[in-house]
Amino acid sequence: MSSLEKVIRSARAGPAIVFRERAYGELERKGFLREILGLANALVDGPRYLIMGVRGDGPDDRVFVGISEAELSEARELYRVELSRFIEPPLEIDLESLELDGVRVAILALNDCVAPPYLLAENVSNSMREGSGWIRRATGLSRLRREDLQQLFEKATPSPAGASTILVGFAGEELLEEVTLAVLDLDELPSRVAGEQVRKLIEAKRASQGLVGRTTTRVRRARHTRQSGGAQPHQYFSENTLKRRSIEIEDQHRAADDYYQYEVRTHYVDVSLANIGAVDLLDAVLTLSIPRLDGLGVSEYIHAAPGREKERPAGYPTVESSERTIRVESTIESVSRGSTVSAFSEPLRVWVRAPLAGRTVPVDYALNAASLEEPVVGTLRIHVGAAQPRS
């Protein structure tokens, strides 16, 4: 399988990869220009791809619908003319096609986006004026903002001669400067589920208190079976006993609650370092600084499943929380020239809840090492999306 075919079949849509069911035609030239500018300005490293003739953004829902030879021929001429006229600085593209599952899929590759920002060279329409630009983020396509321009100019500024060049980003098929995390609710928190069962038993007991004799026993047994699902044999508990049990539930389920909140309903976030310089990086220390916000947290250690507390994996980064900041620190022994390594032996456990939905969280980083004349610093971003349904 070629590298392009692997991208088409298995990669997910993101800042550097866009899937489209049809090829852009003459009537869609404005959309084409926005898409190409967005990919060219994306804050990622390496090639970017516009893949046409494919329906679906993820491998699990991907369908190859294909494009015709006539569409491909029109696209070759249209794209060459549009890019040479409307985009500056000049941007080179490669347009290829592959036969996959009996249909033709087109791949437009941007291999050398080395001179950002890429902008419109002249007016296209009233809404697309000379000097305008777009950028593709993890959250989709949007206009360039001032802070985007600043980052693009910084990225385009060459490093001093002989300096070690280290890139820092969220782990993926390429390093990403931003990711989107869904809100993970806690509707099935073990103590909450157990407490709800006890509450229903109390209600059932009160509802049957007016009945006497064998009817009371029969009703009590029937209600117990319905509330407990038949998982527990019927026992008689007074209302005071049930109330006492409801108070004790939180302590009894503390380990299970912690595991559910901080291991099951959490995101595993990894950060990688790529050494594209001429010098090996040794004994580096990466520090992340994350603001303390309502609905956001980073676990200070790995929470083991109940009863397995002695089996916690080692290698989790150091996490310290203050009133305003969550500080993460990890030591990386070495990053050889041309290699990419994970900054953490164990991914960070990052949890986001409902109060944070729709917000963007800056993650400032600083990388120090003896072979660096000065720290490598920058900012990554976490976008918080809508709640994620439980599987």
Secondary structure as a PSIPRED ss2 file (coil, helix, strand):
# PSIPRED VFORMAT (PSIPRED V4.0)

   1 M C   1.000  0.000  0.000
   2 S C   1.000  0.000  0.000
   3 S H   0.000  1.000  0.000
   4 L H   0.000  1.000  0.000
   5 E H   0.000  1.000  0.000
   6 K H   0.000  1.000  0.000
   7 V H   0.000  1.000  0.000
   8 I H   0.000  1.000  0.000
   9 R H   0.000  1.000  0.000
  10 S H   0.000  1.000  0.000
  11 A C   1.000  0.000  0.000
  12 R C   1.000  0.000  0.000
  13 A C   1.000  0.000  0.000
  14 G E   0.000  0.000  1.000
  15 P C   1.000  0.000  0.000
  16 A C   1.000  0.000  0.000
  17 I E   0.000  0.000  1.000
  18 V E   0.000  0.000  1.000
  19 F E   0.000  0.000  1.000
  20 R E   0.000  0.000  1.000
  21 E C   1.000  0.000  0.000
  22 R C   1.000  0.000  0.000
  23 A C   1.000  0.000  0.000
  24 Y C   1.000  0.000  0.000
  25 G C   1.000  0.000  0.000
  26 E H   0.000  1.000  0.000
  27 L H   0.000  1.000  0.000
  28 E H   0.000  1.000  0.000
  29 R H   0.000  1.000  0.000
  30 K H   0.000  1.000  0.000
  31 G H   0.000  1.000  0.000
  32 F H   0.000  1.000  0.000
  33 L H   0.000  1.000  0.000
  34 R H   0.000  1.000  0.000
  35 E H   0.000  1.000  0.000
  36 I H   0.000  1.000  0.000
  37 L H   0.000  1.000  0.000
  38 G H   0.000  1.000  0.000
  39 L H   0.000  1.000  0.000
  40 A H   0.000  1.000  0.000
  41 N H   0.000  1.000  0.000
  42 A C   1.000  0.000  0.000
  43 L C   1.000  0.000  0.000
  44 V E   0.000  0.000  1.000
  45 D C   1.000  0.000  0.000
  46 G C   1.000  0.000  0.000
  47 P C   1.000  0.000  0.000
  48 R E   0.000  0.000  1.000
  49 Y E   0.000  0.000  1.000
  50 L E   0.000  0.000  1.000
  51 I E   0.000  0.000  1.000
  52 M E   0.000  0.000  1.000
  53 G C   1.000  0.000  0.000
  54 V E   0.000  0.000  1.000
  55 R E   0.000  0.000  1.000
  56 G C   1.000  0.000  0.000
  57 D C   1.000  0.000  0.000
  58 G C   1.000  0.000  0.000
  59 P H   0.000  1.000  0.000
  60 D H   0.000  1.000  0.000
  61 D H   0.000  1.000  0.000
  62 R C   1.000  0.000  0.000
  63 V E   0.000  0.000  1.000
  64 F E   0.000  0.000  1.000
  65 V C   1.000  0.000  0.000
  66 G C   1.000  0.000  0.000
  67 I C   1.000  0.000  0.000
  68 S C   1.000  0.000  0.000
  69 E H   0.000  1.000  0.000
  70 A H   0.000  1.000  0.000
  71 E H   0.000  1.000  0.000
  72 L H   0.000  1.000  0.000
  73 S H   0.000  1.000  0.000
  74 E H   0.000  1.000  0.000
  75 A H   0.000  1.000  0.000
  76 R H   0.000  1.000  0.000
  77 E H   0.000  1.000  0.000
  78 L H   0.000  1.000  0.000
  79 Y H   0.000  1.000  0.000
  80 R H   0.000  1.000  0.000
  81 V H   0.000  1.000  0.000
  82 E H   0.000  1.000  0.000
  83 L H   0.000  1.000  0.000
  84 S H   0.000  1.000  0.000
  85 R H   0.000  1.000  0.000
  86 F H   0.000  1.000  0.000
  87 I E   0.000  0.000  1.000
  88 E E   0.000  0.000  1.000
  89 P C   1.000  0.000  0.000
  90 P C   1.000  0.000  0.000
  91 L C   1.000  0.000  0.000
  92 E C   1.000  0.000  0.000
  93 I C   1.000  0.000  0.000
  94 D E   0.000  0.000  1.000
  95 L E   0.000  0.000  1.000
  96 E E   0.000  0.000  1.000
  97 S E   0.000  0.000  1.000
  98 L E   0.000  0.000  1.000
  99 E E   0.000  0.000  1.000
 100 L E   0.000  0.000  1.000
 101 D C   1.000  0.000  0.000
 102 G C   1.000  0.000  0.000
 103 V E   0.000  0.000  1.000
 104 R E   0.000  0.000  1.000
 105 V E   0.000  0.000  1.000
 106 A E   0.000  0.000  1.000
 107 I E   0.000  0.000  1.000
 108 L E   0.000  0.000  1.000
 109 A E   0.000  0.000  1.000
 110 L E   0.000  0.000  1.000
 111 N C   1.000  0.000  0.000
 112 D C   1.000  0.000  0.000
 113 C C   1.000  0.000  0.000
 114 V C   1.000  0.000  0.000
 115 A C   1.000  0.000  0.000
 116 P C   1.000  0.000  0.000
 117 P C   1.000  0.000  0.000
 118 Y C   1.000  0.000  0.000
 119 L E   0.000  0.000  1.000
 120 L E   0.000  0.000  1.000
 121 A C   1.000  0.000  0.000
 122 E C   1.000  0.000  0.000
 123 N C   1.000  0.000  0.000
 124 V C   1.000  0.000  0.000
 125 S E   0.000  0.000  1.000
 126 N C   1.000  0.000  0.000
 127 S C   1.000  0.000  0.000
 128 M E   0.000  0.000  1.000
 129 R C   1.000  0.000  0.000
 130 E C   1.000  0.000  0.000
 131 G C   1.000  0.000  0.000
 132 S C   1.000  0.000  0.000
 133 G C   1.000  0.000  0.000
 134 W E   0.000  0.000  1.000
 135 I E   0.000  0.000  1.000
 136 R E   0.000  0.000  1.000
 137 R E   0.000  0.000  1.000
 138 A C   1.000  0.000  0.000
 139 T C   1.000  0.000  0.000
 140 G E   0.000  0.000  1.000
 141 L E   0.000  0.000  1.000
 142 S E   0.000  0.000  1.000
 143 R E   0.000  0.000  1.000
 144 L C   1.000  0.000  0.000
 145 R C   1.000  0.000  0.000
 146 R H   0.000  1.000  0.000
 147 E H   0.000  1.000  0.000
 148 D H   0.000  1.000  0.000
 149 L H   0.000  1.000  0.000
 150 Q H   0.000  1.000  0.000
 151 Q H   0.000  1.000  0.000
 152 L H   0.000  1.000  0.000
 153 F H   0.000  1.000  0.000
 154 E H   0.000  1.000  0.000
 155 K H   0.000  1.000  0.000
 156 A H   0.000  1.000  0.000
 157 T C   1.000  0.000  0.000
 158 P C   1.000  0.000  0.000
 159 S C   1.000  0.000  0.000
 160 P C   1.000  0.000  0.000
 161 A C   1.000  0.000  0.000
 162 G C   1.000  0.000  0.000
 163 A C   1.000  0.000  0.000
 164 S C   1.000  0.000  0.000
 165 T C   1.000  0.000  0.000
 166 I E   0.000  0.000  1.000
 167 L E   0.000  0.000  1.000
 168 V E   0.000  0.000  1.000
 169 G E   0.000  0.000  1.000
 170 F E   0.000  0.000  1.000
 171 A C   1.000  0.000  0.000
 172 G C   1.000  0.000  0.000
 173 E C   1.000  0.000  0.000
 174 E C   1.000  0.000  0.000
 175 L C   1.000  0.000  0.000
 176 L E   0.000  0.000  1.000
 177 E C   1.000  0.000  0.000
 178 E E   0.000  0.000  1.000
 179 V E   0.000  0.000  1.000
 180 T E   0.000  0.000  1.000
 181 L E   0.000  0.000  1.000
 182 A E   0.000  0.000  1.000
 183 V E   0.000  0.000  1.000
 184 L C   1.000  0.000  0.000
 185 D C   1.000  0.000  0.000
 186 L C   1.000  0.000  0.000
 187 D C   1.000  0.000  0.000
 188 E C   1.000  0.000  0.000
 189 L C   1.000  0.000  0.000
 190 P H   0.000  1.000  0.000
 191 S H   0.000  1.000  0.000
 192 R H   0.000  1.000  0.000
 193 V H   0.000  1.000  0.000
 194 A H   0.000  1.000  0.000
 195 G H   0.000  1.000  0.000
 196 E H   0.000  1.000  0.000
 197 Q H   0.000  1.000  0.000
 198 V H   0.000  1.000  0.000
 199 R H   0.000  1.000  0.000
 200 K H   0.000  1.000  0.000
 201 L H   0.000  1.000  0.000
 202 I H   0.000  1.000  0.000
 203 E H   0.000  1.000  0.000
 204 A H   0.000  1.000  0.000
 205 K H   0.000  1.000  0.000
 206 R H   0.000  1.000  0.000
 207 A H   0.000  1.000  0.000
 208 S C   1.000  0.000  0.000
 209 Q C   1.000  0.000  0.000
 210 G C   1.000  0.000  0.000
 211 L C   1.000  0.000  0.000
 212 V C   1.000  0.000  0.000
 213 G H   0.000  1.000  0.000
 214 R H   0.000  1.000  0.000
 215 T H   0.000  1.000  0.000
 216 T H   0.000  1.000  0.000
 217 T H   0.000  1.000  0.000
 218 R H   0.000  1.000  0.000
 219 V H   0.000  1.000  0.000
 220 R H   0.000  1.000  0.000
 221 R H   0.000  1.000  0.000
 222 A H   0.000  1.000  0.000
 223 R H   0.000  1.000  0.000
 224 H H   0.000  1.000  0.000
 225 T H   0.000  1.000  0.000
 226 R H   0.000  1.000  0.000
 227 Q H   0.000  1.000  0.000
 228 S H   0.000  1.000  0.000
 229 G C   1.000  0.000  0.000
 230 G C   1.000  0.000  0.000
 231 A C   1.000  0.000  0.000
 232 Q C   1.000  0.000  0.000
 233 P C   1.000  0.000  0.000
 234 H C   1.000  0.000  0.000
 235 Q C   1.000  0.000  0.000
 236 Y C   1.000  0.000  0.000
 237 F C   1.000  0.000  0.000
 238 S C   1.000  0.000  0.000
 239 E H   0.000  1.000  0.000
 240 N H   0.000  1.000  0.000
 241 T H   0.000  1.000  0.000
 242 L H   0.000  1.000  0.000
 243 K H   0.000  1.000  0.000
 244 R H   0.000  1.000  0.000
 245 R H   0.000  1.000  0.000
 246 S H   0.000  1.000  0.000
 247 I H   0.000  1.000  0.000
 248 E H   0.000  1.000  0.000
 249 I H   0.000  1.000  0.000
 250 E H   0.000  1.000  0.000
 251 D H   0.000  1.000  0.000
 252 Q H   0.000  1.000  0.000
 253 H C   1.000  0.000  0.000
 254 R H   0.000  1.000  0.000
 255 A H   0.000  1.000  0.000
 256 A H   0.000  1.000  0.000
 257 D H   0.000  1.000  0.000
 258 D H   0.000  1.000  0.000
 259 Y H   0.000  1.000  0.000
 260 Y H   0.000  1.000  0.000
 261 Q H   0.000  1.000  0.000
 262 Y H   0.000  1.000  0.000
 263 E H   0.000  1.000  0.000
 264 V H   0.000  1.000  0.000
 265 R C   1.000  0.000  0.000
 266 T C   1.000  0.000  0.000
 267 H E   0.000  0.000  1.000
 268 Y E   0.000  0.000  1.000
 269 V E   0.000  0.000  1.000
 270 D C   1.000  0.000  0.000
 271 V E   0.000  0.000  1.000
 272 S E   0.000  0.000  1.000
 273 L E   0.000  0.000  1.000
 274 A E   0.000  0.000  1.000
 275 N E   0.000  0.000  1.000
 276 I C   1.000  0.000  0.000
 277 G C   1.000  0.000  0.000
 278 A C   1.000  0.000  0.000
 279 V C   1.000  0.000  0.000
 280 D C   1.000  0.000  0.000
 281 L E   0.000  0.000  1.000
 282 L E   0.000  0.000  1.000
 283 D E   0.000  0.000  1.000
 284 A E   0.000  0.000  1.000
 285 V E   0.000  0.000  1.000
 286 L E   0.000  0.000  1.000
 287 T E   0.000  0.000  1.000
 288 L E   0.000  0.000  1.000
 289 S E   0.000  0.000  1.000
 290 I E   0.000  0.000  1.000
 291 P E   0.000  0.000  1.000
 292 R C   1.000  0.000  0.000
 293 L C   1.000  0.000  0.000
 294 D C   1.000  0.000  0.000
 295 G C   1.000  0.000  0.000
 296 L E   0.000  0.000  1.000
 297 G E   0.000  0.000  1.000
 298 V E   0.000  0.000  1.000
 299 S C   1.000  0.000  0.000
 300 E C   1.000  0.000  0.000
 301 Y C   1.000  0.000  0.000
 302 I C   1.000  0.000  0.000
 303 H C   1.000  0.000  0.000
 304 A C   1.000  0.000  0.000
 305 A C   1.000  0.000  0.000
 306 P C   1.000  0.000  0.000
 307 G C   1.000  0.000  0.000
 308 R C   1.000  0.000  0.000
 309 E H   0.000  1.000  0.000
 310 K H   0.000  1.000  0.000
 311 E H   0.000  1.000  0.000
 312 R C   1.000  0.000  0.000
 313 P C   1.000  0.000  0.000
 314 A C   1.000  0.000  0.000
 315 G C   1.000  0.000  0.000
 316 Y C   1.000  0.000  0.000
 317 P C   1.000  0.000  0.000
 318 T E   0.000  0.000  1.000
 319 V E   0.000  0.000  1.000
 320 E E   0.000  0.000  1.000
 321 S E   0.000  0.000  1.000
 322 S C   1.000  0.000  0.000
 323 E C   1.000  0.000  0.000
 324 R C   1.000  0.000  0.000
 325 T E   0.000  0.000  1.000
 326 I E   0.000  0.000  1.000
 327 R E   0.000  0.000  1.000
 328 V E   0.000  0.000  1.000
 329 E E   0.000  0.000  1.000
 330 S E   0.000  0.000  1.000
 331 T E   0.000  0.000  1.000
 332 I E   0.000  0.000  1.000
 333 E E   0.000  0.000  1.000
 334 S E   0.000  0.000  1.000
 335 V E   0.000  0.000  1.000
 336 S C   1.000  0.000  0.000
 337 R C   1.000  0.000  0.000
 338 G C   1.000  0.000  0.000
 339 S C   1.000  0.000  0.000
 340 T E   0.000  0.000  1.000
 341 V E   0.000  0.000  1.000
 342 S E   0.000  0.000  1.000
 343 A C   1.000  0.000  0.000
 344 F C   1.000  0.000  0.000
 345 S C   1.000  0.000  0.000
 346 E C   1.000  0.000  0.000
 347 P C   1.000  0.000  0.000
 348 L E   0.000  0.000  1.000
 349 R E   0.000  0.000  1.000
 350 V E   0.000  0.000  1.000
 351 W E   0.000  0.000  1.000
 352 V E   0.000  0.000  1.000
 353 R C   1.000  0.000  0.000
 354 A H   0.000  1.000  0.000
 355 P H   0.000  1.000  0.000
 356 L H   0.000  1.000  0.000
 357 A C   1.000  0.000  0.000
 358 G C   1.000  0.000  0.000
 359 R C   1.000  0.000  0.000
 360 T E   0.000  0.000  1.000
 361 V E   0.000  0.000  1.000
 362 P E   0.000  0.000  1.000
 363 V E   0.000  0.000  1.000
 364 D E   0.000  0.000  1.000
 365 Y E   0.000  0.000  1.000
 366 A E   0.000  0.000  1.000
 367 L E   0.000  0.000  1.000
 368 N E   0.000  0.000  1.000
 369 A C   1.000  0.000  0.000
 370 A C   1.000  0.000  0.000
 371 S C   1.000  0.000  0.000
 372 L C   1.000  0.000  0.000
 373 E C   1.000  0.000  0.000
 374 E C   1.000  0.000  0.000
 375 P C   1.000  0.000  0.000
 376 V E   0.000  0.000  1.000
 377 V E   0.000  0.000  1.000
 378 G E   0.000  0.000  1.000
 379 T E   0.000  0.000  1.000
 380 L E   0.000  0.000  1.000
 381 R E   0.000  0.000  1.000
 382 I E   0.000  0.000  1.000
 383 H E   0.000  0.000  1.000
 384 V E   0.000  0.000  1.000
 385 G E   0.000  0.000  1.000
 386 A E   0.000  0.000  1.000
 387 A E   0.000  0.000  1.000
 388 Q C   1.000  0.000  0.000
 389 P C   1.000  0.000  0.000
 390 R C   1.000  0.000  0.000
 391 S C   1.000  0.000  0.000
